[in-house]
Amino acid sequence: MKAMLLNHISDFSTPPLQLSAIDRPVPARHDVLIEIHVCGVCHTELDEIEGRAMPAFFPIVPGHQVVGTVVECGADATRFRTGDRVGVGWIYSACGECEACLRGEENLCDHFIATGKDVHGGYAEFMAVDERFAVPIPAMVKDSEAAPLLCAGAIGYRSLRLTNLQDGQSLGLAGFGASAHLVIQLVASTHPGSRVAVFVRSAEEQAFAKQLGADWTGTYDELPPYLMDAVIDTTPAWKPIVKSLSALKPGGRLVINAIRKEDGDKDSLLELSYHEHLWMEREIKTVANLTHADIAEFIPLAGKIPLRPEVTVFPLERANEALQNLRRGGINGANVLKID
């Protein structure tokens, strides 16, 4: 099968992924083999390519927002039938036996396996996965729309739950990429009385946020005319963390939705003041990975609302261009690879 392979850490001075021919996977007893239709492009792939989230081995097929059709079932796989359309997110597997897994927090499992980082992912024609970690895709959701829902949407869903936001309370979004542009649509449905303020750099992104219902938009150096009950940070940088804390009410919560932070602006942390940013019981909560339940709950909800991601579609062979597009920033919504 054809796949885009990452052979080593790259600084993007040359295209990091190479189109290659590799063996088609063979499903194990409890696996399903998926013929991939599309795979979303996530900032975590940039973290892997640039070495902030080191892949388990090289060469590796990245990608963890996978939508496709089941074409083969392992000997003991009974959950799906051939022809079923399914999705696979960041969680490829967990042990199912540890304390974290048994209390429903498999995202915290010591043996958490990440799709496209610890095993081959979705920048390819086929992938195999344990049937327990595949989710059905509702008929009303298109392939290209489903892909970003599997990670950007589902992690936004988990982040929103972790804010403990009540309807009518105010929410801030730091950054307005693939995840945040879905969160704002989710909030409009689940918290119709809440105002959403968006902190983002470019005028284009601010206009996009306004289009999707933001009550206020501004840069990270600006503050809205009211303080936030909660803020979700979806950026790869440190500066928005410090600035977001300034926008929180006493007792407010900042939820950081990022696998890794880049080091380019880590000096921003020197501006962190206990009295100004943390005192009055303000708190910081991080999001670690996803559970299977997060995705399984969110995808049907997204279909019913309905959430409609803004997507730009690239063919698989142009994965490097899609990644560069994401790396430059300023895109509206999400990039998705289409596998012919």
C-alpha positions in Angstrom: 0.0 0.0 0.0 1.1 3.6 -0.4 1.8 5.7 2.7 3.5 8.9 3.7 6.4 8.0 5.9 8.3 10.1 8.5 11.9 8.7 8.4 13.5 11.1 10.9 13.1 14.3 12.9 12.9 17.3 10.5 13.0 21.1 10.7 11.0 21.4 7.5 14.0 22.7 5.5 13.1 19.8 3.2 9.7 18.0 3.0 9.6 15.8 6.1 7.3 13.0 4.7 8.1 10.7 1.8 5.5 8.9 -0.3 6.4 5.2 0.0 5.2 1.6 -0.6 4.9 -0.5 2.6 3.3 -3.7 3.5 -0.5 -3.7 4.0 -1.3 -4.5 7.7 -2.8 -7.9 8.6 -5.5 -7.7 11.3 -4.9 -9.6 14.5 -7.7 -11.6 16.2 -9.6 -8.7 17.7 -8.7 -6.2 15.0 -10.5 -4.7 12.0 -8.7 -3.7 8.9 -9.8 -0.3 7.6 -9.5 1.0 4.1 -8.9 4.7 4.8 -10.9 7.4 3.0 -9.5 10.5 4.8 -7.2 11.4 7.6 -7.2 14.8 9.4 -4.0 16.8 9.8 -3.2 17.8 13.4 -0.7 20.1 15.2 0.5 17.0 17.0 2.0 15.8 13.7 4.1 18.9 13.7 5.2 18.0 17.3 6.2 14.6 16.1 8.0 15.8 13.0 10.0 18.5 14.9 10.8 16.2 17.8 8.6 17.6 20.7 6.5 14.4 20.8 9.0 11.7 19.8 7.6 8.9 17.7 8.2 5.4 19.1 10.1 4.3 15.9 11.2 5.3 12.5 10.0 5.2 9.8 6.5 5.8 10.9 3.1 6.6 9.3 1.7 9.6 11.2 -2.0 10.6 11.4 -4.7 10.0 14.0 -8.0 11.3 12.7 -8.8 8.3 10.5 -12.1 7.6 8.7 -12.6 4.6 6.5 -14.5 1.4 5.8 -14.0 -2.0 7.4 -12.7 -4.4 4.8 -11.7 -7.3 7.0 -12.3 -8.6 10.5 -10.0 -10.6 12.7 -11.0 -14.1 13.8 -12.5 -12.9 17.1 -13.6 -9.4 16.0 -17.5 -9.2 16.1 -18.3 -5.6 16.7 -18.3 -4.5 13.1 -19.0 -6.0 9.7 -17.3 -5.4 6.4 -18.6 -2.3 4.8 -19.2 -0.4 8.1 -17.7 3.1 8.2 -15.6 3.7 11.3 -13.2 6.3 12.8 -10.0 6.0 14.8 -8.7 8.8 17.0 -5.5 9.5 19.0 -6.3 6.6 21.4 -5.1 3.4 19.6 -5.3 1.3 22.7 -4.9 1.1 26.5 -4.4 -1.8 28.8 -8.0 -2.0 30.1 -6.8 -3.4 33.5 -5.0 -0.7 35.4 -6.7 1.7 38.0 -7.0 4.5 35.4 -8.7 2.2 32.8 -11.0 0.7 35.3 -12.3 4.1 36.4 -12.9 5.1 32.8 -9.7 7.2 32.5 -7.9 5.1 29.9 -6.3 8.4 28.7 -4.1 8.3 31.8 -3.1 4.6 31.3 0.6 4.0 31.6 0.3 1.8 28.5 -1.6 4.3 26.4 -0.8 3.8 22.8 -1.2 6.8 20.4 -2.2 6.4 16.8 0.4 7.6 14.4 3.0 8.1 17.2 3.4 4.7 18.8 2.0 2.7 15.9 1.4 3.4 12.2 -1.4 5.8 11.7 -3.7 7.2 8.9 -1.5 8.8 6.3 -1.9 5.6 4.3 -4.3 3.5 2.4 -5.0 0.9 5.2 -4.6 0.5 8.9 -5.5 -2.2 11.5 -6.9 -1.4 15.0 -8.5 -3.3 17.9 -12.2 -3.1 17.3 -12.8 -1.7 20.8 -11.0 1.5 19.8 -12.9 2.1 16.5 -16.1 4.1 16.6 -19.0 4.1 14.1 -19.4 7.2 12.0 -23.1 8.4 11.6 -24.4 8.4 8.1 -25.2 12.1 8.3 -21.5 13.1 8.7 -19.3 13.2 5.6 -15.9 11.7 5.6 -14.1 15.0 5.4 -16.2 16.4 8.3 -15.8 13.4 10.5 -12.0 13.4 10.4 -11.4 16.6 12.5 -14.2 15.6 14.9 -12.2 12.5 15.9 -9.4 14.6 17.5 -9.9 18.4 17.3 -13.6 18.0 18.1 -13.4 15.3 20.7 -10.5 16.9 22.5 -12.5 20.2 22.5 -15.5 18.2 23.9 -13.3 16.9 26.7 -11.8 20.3 27.3 -15.3 21.9 27.6 -16.4 19.3 30.1 -13.2 19.9 32.2 -14.0 23.6 32.4 -17.1 22.8 34.5 -18.8 25.7 32.5 -22.5 26.3 33.4 -24.9 27.8 30.9 -24.8 31.5 31.1 -21.1 31.6 32.3 -18.5 33.2 30.0 -15.9 31.2 28.1 -12.6 32.3 26.6 -10.9 30.5 23.7 -7.2 31.2 23.2 -6.4 30.3 19.6 -9.0 29.6 17.0 -7.9 26.6 14.9 -9.3 23.1 14.3 -10.4 22.5 17.9 -11.6 25.9 18.9 -13.7 26.5 15.9 -15.7 23.4 16.8 -15.9 24.2 20.5 -17.6 27.5 19.8 -20.2 25.7 17.7 -20.6 23.1 20.5 -21.1 25.8 23.1 -23.7 27.5 21.0 -25.8 24.3 21.2 -25.0 23.1 24.8 -24.6 26.5 26.5 -26.8 28.9 24.6 -26.7 31.5 27.3 -22.9 31.7 27.5 -20.8 34.4 25.9 -17.6 33.3 24.1 -14.5 35.6 23.8 -11.8 34.6 21.3 -8.1 35.6 21.7 -6.3 35.2 18.4 -3.6 37.0 16.4 -4.8 37.6 12.9 -7.7 39.8 11.7 -8.8 36.9 9.4 -9.1 34.5 12.4 -10.9 37.1 14.4 -13.4 37.6 11.6 -13.9 33.8 11.3 -14.6 33.6 15.1 -17.1 36.4 14.8 -18.8 34.6 11.9 -19.2 31.5 14.2 -20.7 33.5 17.0 -17.9 35.0 19.1 -19.2 37.8 21.4 -15.8 39.5 21.4 -12.4 38.9 19.6 -9.0 40.4 20.2 -5.3 39.6 20.4 -3.6 38.0 23.3 -2.5 41.4 24.5 -6.1 42.7 24.8 -8.8 41.9 27.3 -12.6 41.8 26.8 -14.8 44.1 28.8 -15.7 41.2 31.1 -13.7 38.4 32.9 -14.1 34.7 32.0 -15.4 31.9 34.1 -13.2 29.5 32.1 -10.7 29.6 29.3 -9.6 26.8 26.9 -6.2 27.3 25.5 -5.6 25.5 22.2 -2.3 27.1 21.1 1.2 25.7 20.9 2.7 28.6 22.8 3.3 29.8 26.3 2.3 33.5 26.0 -1.5 32.8 25.7 -1.3 30.8 29.0 -0.1 33.9 30.9 -2.5 36.2 29.1 -5.5 33.9 29.6 -4.9 33.8 33.4 -5.3 37.5 33.4 -8.7 37.2 31.9 -10.0 34.7 34.5 -12.5 35.5 37.2 -11.6 34.6 40.8 -12.2 30.8 41.0 -12.0 30.5 37.3 -10.3 27.6 35.5 -7.9 27.5 32.6 -7.9 24.3 30.6 -4.8 23.7 28.5 -5.6 21.6 25.4 -2.2 20.7 24.0 0.1 17.6 23.9 3.2 19.8 23.8 4.2 23.5 24.0 6.8 24.9 21.8 9.8 26.5 23.5 10.1 29.6 21.3 8.3 32.0 23.8 8.9 30.2 27.1 10.4 33.4 28.5 6.7 34.5 28.7 6.5 32.4 31.8 8.8 34.8 33.5 5.8 37.3 33.5 3.7 34.9 35.5 2.8 36.5 38.8 1.2 34.5 41.6 -0.8 37.5 42.8 -2.0 38.7 39.4 -2.5 35.3 37.7 -3.1 32.6 40.2 -4.3 34.0 43.5 -8.1 34.0 44.3 -8.3 30.3 43.6 -7.8 30.4 39.9 -6.7 27.0 38.7 -5.0 25.3 35.7 -6.2 22.0 34.3 -4.4 20.1 31.5 -6.0 17.7 29.0 -4.2 14.4 28.6 -5.1 12.4 25.5 -8.6 11.1 25.0 -10.7 8.1 26.1 -12.6 5.9 23.7 -15.8 7.1 25.5 -15.0 10.8 24.6 -15.0 10.0 20.9 -17.9 7.6 21.1 -20.1 10.2 23.0 -19.1 13.1 20.9 -19.4 11.9 17.3 -23.2 11.2 17.5 -23.7 14.5 19.4 -21.8 16.3 16.7 -23.9 14.7 14.0 -27.2 15.7 15.7 -26.3 19.4 16.5 -24.9 19.3 13.7 -21.3 20.5 14.0 -19.8 21.2 10.6 -16.1 21.6 10.5 -14.5 24.0 8.0 -12.1 21.9 6.1 -9.4 22.2 3.3 -8.9 18.9 1.5 -5.5 17.8 0.1 -4.6 14.5 -1.6 -2.4 12.2 0.4 0.6 13.0 -1.8 0.4 16.6 -0.8 0.6 15.9 3.0 3.7 18.0 3.3 1.9 21.0 1.8 -1.0 20.5 4.3 1.5 20.3 7.2 3.3 23.5 6.0 -0.1 25.2 5.7 -0.9 24.3 9.3 2.6 25.3 10.5 2.3 28.8 9.0 -1.0 29.3 10.9 -3.8 31.5 9.9 -6.0 28.8 8.4 -9.7 28.6 9.0 -10.7 25.2 10.4 -8.8 22.0 9.7 -6.8 20.3 6.9 -7.8 16.9 5.8 -6.0 14.4 3.5 -8.0 12.4 1.0 -6.7 8.9 0.2 -7.8 7.8 -3.3 
